Structures are given as C-alpha cells and as structure tokens.
Amino acid sequence: MTEYYDSLETRDPAERERDLFAALPRQIAHAQKNAPGFARILAGIDAQAVTTRAALARLPVTRKSDLADLQREQPPLGGLNATATGKLAKIFVSPGPIYEPEGSAPDWWRSARALFAAGFRCGDLAINTFAYHFTPAGSMLESGARALGCTVIPTGVGQTEMQVSAIAGLRVGAYIGTPSFLKLIVEKADEMKADISSLAKAVVGGEYLPPALRKSMSERGLRVLQCYATADLGLISYESTAPDGTPNEGMIVDEGVLLEIVRPGTGDPVAPGEVGEVVVTSFNTDYPLVRFATGDLSALLAGVSACGRTNVRIKGWMGRADQTTKVRGMFVTPKQVAEVLRRHSEVRKARLVVAGAAGKDSMTLNCEVENGGDGLKAALAASMRDVTKLRGEVEFVPAGSLPNDGKVIDDKRSYA
C-alpha cells in the first residue's frame, strides 16, 4: 500500500510555490477571458504580473457572502463560471439560494486525496451519508471515493436503522458523513445490538468534530479523520495520521489550491500564525475562483506534517469571519473596522467591543498602538463616527494583549 496519493504531496515547499505561481498567471488570464464576472472583477489586472504572493494580495477578494447577490445580478452563476452551464455535469442549490456547479472531470472536487490520507483504498466499501439532494456534499465525496476505486453505498442522511442494517449486512468498512450522524449510527447499532465492527475508518466534515467523539470512536476501533471542503471550492485541506493511527496536528492544504489567511473584512494577509479568514484561489478551469473568501477562520501552522506531506497546514475550522452585528439599529461590519484602521497606521491591531443592555449599545475600539496619545484617540473616534455613523469610545491596550482568535468585532451583549 503506497503512503501518498501522488508525488505532489512530498514536493520541496519551494518547488511547490514555484509551480503554483507559474500556473497562476494562466489561470487568472483564463478567468478574465472566459468568466464574464471575473472579467469585470479583475478588469485592468495584468495576469502575467501576478507571480508572487505580494502581487496576488493586491487582487480584489470575492466573498462567499456576496454570491447570492452576484448570481441575481448575472444569473445563474454570477459570471464566475468559465464553462457554460449547458456543458456542466450538475448544478446544485444551497440555501440562499446559491447555485454551485460541478464539471464532468473525474474527482472534480479533488476529494480523493483526503480519503486516501484516511486510508480509503480500491475495493473498500464506503457508506456515503452526506446529502445527495440539492447540495453537493454527497456528490463531492462520492466522486473522490470512486476515483480511488471504492464501492460506494449512497445512503444520504436519515433512516438510521437502515443505515445500521446496510453496514452490518454488507460489512461496510468506511464511513463518509458528519461526525454527529456517525455518533447516531453507532448509538443506534448498540440499541439494535447490530454488529458494525467492520467499520474501521471514517472521513467526516461539515461540522465540528468533538475530541471526545473521536476518542470514543477510536476505542471502538474506528479511526476518524476530518476534511475541510466547501460547496464552491471542493477540498481545501485534510487530516493525516501518524504510524499509530492517531491524527497529526493540523490540516494539510490540498495540492490543487492556493491558500491565504487574511484579516477579516480585508484582503490583507496576516502574519504567520495569526488567525484570519481563509481565502482560496482555485485552479479549477470550469469555475476559476480567484481570491475567494470562504468566511471561515483559521491560522497557518509552522513547519510540515509529521506524515511527510510538505504542503502548508492550517489549524482547521476556527469559526466564522463574518462578525457583522447591529448597533443602535445600524449594521457594523469587519470591513468598516478595517477602513478605520487603514486611516491610522499607528494601530497595529484592534478589536471593536460591543456591549450594553438592549437599546443602550456601546462601542469601544480597543487598539494596540505605538506612540499613541489623546490626539490619536480623538482621531480614531472621529474616523469611527465617519465610517460607521455611530459614536464610540477608543481605548489603548498593551501590545500583544488582544487575543489571537480572528475576531474583529466582539459582541458581548446578552440577549437572555
């Protein structure tokens, strides 16, 4: 059994970076030429000049939260697709509604790499409990499993007793789905006194995996690893295991994407290790998303995985980046906070704290600054009022005192 899905996973990091940025100008030019939405978004950009991370960081960000509006303005896919809808394999419908395409290439979502790292192999029987209707999760993981040569049992979600019966009757060895549904299946099997001991490995996603659940499954002989994917981008990152089967730290970024971590509300990359929003550029030619902001928070980890895969790692999903809140009837957004800070370069880091009882909201901008005084406080307060149309206080705090959790707006109000 080979240890790696392909040789890309063990490339020298410098070689990978060169390869990605050699391919990036072609992909940007492809998006500009064939996707009308990106022709507009990237108008005036010289694709051939985008050969470094600094150059990439100067391109505009397209946010997942904007997709519904973009698709209404330029139906059906916001002009972000480079392949005509009539030549796609499938179009999915997520709440919003937001429409998501799937092309016809094998393993279009690139999920096989994550499944392989979790031990899925040709000939495995894999039960796929992700939804098959409207949203793409079921199709996304099935395509990867089929690319590996697995036999897929497409159960979708629900009907727990039938799920248990199928696993027991077919002696299924692999599970695909959410961690919470895996827990329900195992509990139902115990209740039914059904033998599902054939289940030995699982790839889960779509929600938080509690450490206690992973531990309890391991004690039953079931190894559980996570993958992180979205309906727009496909696979973004995945877990791997140590020789004893325990998960290695962090999640390894997929070989088919270029990942950045930016300050929420901006497109500005944060320092390594700082929590920020996950922004991904995909090399998918059907749906060439360039600097696509997922709305998810994470952070880069230093070094490479102990498994030998050399791509960069992230800590995994750490919450949502869209911290928009309402203060005295007005929306306040991370983008507005970023605009305030843009006007005052003395501020190294800041967090807007919203507090107070209902109807008596207060805003305080806590700032880590160098050489700050009352004049800077007054200027920051004026900028807050100008940008948000609301009055707020400004406080200076010691350098390094603000938490590294990606929060730009901290809503401390109680709604009980």
Sequence and secondary structure as in RCSB ss.txt:
>XXXX:A:sequence
MTEYYDSLETRDPAERERDLFAALPRQIAHAQKNAPGFARILAGIDAQAVTTRAALARLPVTRKSDLADLQREQP
PLGGLNATATGKLAKIFVSPGPIYEPEGSAPDWWRSARALFAAGFRCGDLAINTFAYHFTPAGSMLESGARALGC
TVIPTGVGQTEMQVSAIAGLRVGAYIGTPSFLKLIVEKADEMKADISSLAKAVVGGEYLPPALRKSMSERGLRVL
QCYATADLGLISYESTAPDGTPNEGMIVDEGVLLEIVRPGTGDPVAPGEVGEVVVTSFNTDYPLVRFATGDLSAL
LAGVSACGRTNVRIKGWMGRADQTTKVRGMFVTPKQVAEVLRRHSEVRKARLVVAGAAGKDSMTLNCEVENGGDG
LKAALAASMRDVTKLRGEVEFVPAGSLPNDGKVIDDKRSYA
>XXXX:A:secstr
  SSSSGGGGS HHHHHHHHHHHHHHHHHHHHHH HHHHHHTTT  GGG  SHHHHTTS  EEGGGHHHHHHHST
TTTT  SS GGGSSEEEEETTTEEEEE SSTTTT THHHHHHTT  TT EEEE S  SSSSHHHHHHHHHHHTT 
EEEE  S  HHHHHHHHHHHT  EEEE HHHHHHHHHHHHHHT   TT  EEEE SS   HHHHHHHHHTT EEE
EEEEETTTEEEEE  B TTS B SSEEE TTEEEEEE TTS  B  TT  EEEEEEE  SSS  SSEEEEEEE E
ESS  TTS  S EE     BS   EEETTEEE HHHHHHHHHT TTEEEEEEEEESSTT  EEEEEEEESS  HH
HHHHHHHHHHHHHSS  EEEEE TT S SS  SEEE     
